[in-house]
């Protein structure tokens, strides 16, 4: 008889971006994170992984003009236990800090192991080479 423990980790993924260039005092968002996934699922209600993998795509923000070949140079993940904490960027579950984007746009969970029925709200922020 298999007595394995099934983890049902509630994960709500939200995405936001920040890739701002200073242009004469104005700030313009040039990149945004899209298609945020946890264990290859969009907004999963339960996963069986206490240390999940997160992935996303970077693309130009609406109306942004990017140089040919432009791509994200860094990213940051903030994970919070509530939407309110996430809105205040309080990463009480995990804050990756700014990480250079070397090999793509995927990260293994860097916070504490998630326990069954943990609620997690994530935000990914990306930057381009201009900062």
C-alpha positions as CSV (number, residue, x, y, z in Angstrom):
1,X,0.0,0.0,0.0
2,X,1.3,3.4,-0.9
3,X,1.2,5.9,1.9
4,X,2.8,8.8,0.1
5,X,1.8,12.3,1.1
6,X,0.1,14.4,-1.5
7,X,1.0,18.1,-1.5
8,X,-1.7,20.4,-2.6
9,X,0.1,23.7,-2.7
10,X,-2.1,26.6,-3.7
11,X,-0.3,28.9,-6.1
12,X,-1.7,32.1,-7.5
13,X,0.6,33.7,-10.0
14,X,0.4,37.3,-10.8
15,X,2.9,39.1,-13.0
16,X,4.3,42.6,-13.2
17,X,7.2,44.2,-14.8
18,X,9.7,46.9,-14.3
19,X,12.3,47.7,-16.9
20,X,12.6,51.4,-16.9
21,X,14.9,53.6,-18.9
22,X,15.6,57.2,-17.9
23,X,14.9,59.4,-20.9
24,X,15.1,63.1,-19.9
25,X,13.5,62.5,-16.5
26,X,10.7,60.3,-17.9
27,X,10.5,56.7,-17.1
28,X,9.4,54.2,-19.8
29,X,8.7,50.5,-19.2
30,X,10.4,48.6,-22.1
31,X,9.9,44.9,-21.1
32,X,7.3,42.9,-19.3
33,X,7.1,39.3,-18.0
34,X,4.3,37.2,-19.6
35,X,3.0,33.7,-19.3
36,X,4.2,33.1,-15.7
37,X,4.1,29.4,-14.9
38,X,4.7,27.2,-11.9
39,X,5.7,23.6,-12.8
40,X,4.6,24.4,-16.4
41,X,1.1,25.3,-15.3
42,X,-0.7,28.7,-15.5
43,X,-2.3,29.7,-12.2
44,X,-2.2,26.2,-10.7
45,X,-4.5,25.4,-7.8
46,X,-2.4,22.6,-6.6
47,X,1.1,21.2,-7.3
48,X,2.9,18.3,-5.8
49,X,6.3,20.0,-5.5
50,X,7.5,21.7,-2.3
51,X,10.3,23.5,-4.3
52,X,8.6,24.3,-7.6
53,X,10.1,25.7,-10.8
54,X,8.9,29.1,-12.1
55,X,9.2,30.2,-15.7
56,X,8.0,33.2,-17.8
57,X,8.7,35.0,-21.1
58,X,9.9,38.5,-21.6
59,X,8.5,40.7,-24.3
60,X,8.3,44.4,-25.2
61,X,5.8,46.4,-23.2
62,X,3.0,47.8,-25.3
63,X,4.3,50.6,-27.4
64,X,7.9,50.0,-26.4
65,X,10.6,50.4,-29.0
66,X,13.4,47.9,-28.4
67,X,16.7,47.6,-30.3
68,X,17.0,44.4,-32.4
69,X,18.2,41.5,-30.3
70,X,17.3,43.2,-27.0
71,X,16.4,40.8,-24.2
72,X,16.1,40.8,-20.5
73,X,19.3,41.2,-18.5
74,X,18.0,40.5,-15.0
75,X,14.9,39.4,-13.2
76,X,13.4,39.4,-9.7
77,X,10.8,37.2,-8.1
78,X,8.8,38.3,-5.1
79,X,6.6,35.6,-3.5
80,X,4.1,36.5,-0.7
81,X,1.5,34.7,1.3
82,X,-1.2,37.2,0.5
83,X,-2.1,39.5,-2.5
84,X,-1.9,42.5,-0.2
85,X,1.7,41.7,0.8
86,X,2.6,41.1,-2.8
87,X,1.2,44.5,-3.7
88,X,3.6,46.0,-1.1
89,X,6.4,43.8,-2.5
90,X,6.7,42.1,0.9
91,X,8.3,38.8,-0.1
92,X,7.5,36.9,3.1
93,X,7.6,33.6,1.2
94,X,10.6,34.5,-1.0
95,X,12.4,37.4,-2.6
96,X,15.1,36.3,-5.1
97,X,16.7,39.7,-5.3
98,X,17.8,40.9,-8.7
99,X,19.4,38.0,-10.6
100,X,21.3,38.4,-13.8
101,X,19.5,36.6,-16.7
102,X,22.2,34.3,-18.0
103,X,20.6,31.2,-19.4
104,X,16.9,32.0,-19.8
105,X,13.9,32.8,-17.8
106,X,13.4,30.0,-15.4
107,X,14.1,29.7,-11.7
108,X,13.9,27.0,-9.1
109,X,12.1,28.0,-5.9
110,X,14.6,29.6,-3.6
111,X,12.4,30.1,-0.5
112,X,11.6,27.7,2.3
113,X,10.0,24.4,1.3
114,X,6.3,24.9,0.7
115,X,4.0,22.8,2.8
116,X,0.6,21.4,1.9
117,X,-2.1,24.0,1.1
118,X,0.4,26.9,1.3
119,X,-0.9,29.9,-0.6
120,X,1.6,31.7,-2.7
121,X,1.3,34.8,-4.9
122,X,4.3,35.6,-7.2
123,X,5.4,38.6,-9.2
124,X,8.2,38.6,-11.7
125,X,10.0,41.8,-12.7
126,X,12.4,41.9,-15.6
127,X,15.0,44.5,-16.7
128,X,16.6,45.0,-20.1
129,X,20.3,45.8,-20.7
130,X,19.7,49.5,-20.1
131,X,18.6,48.8,-16.6
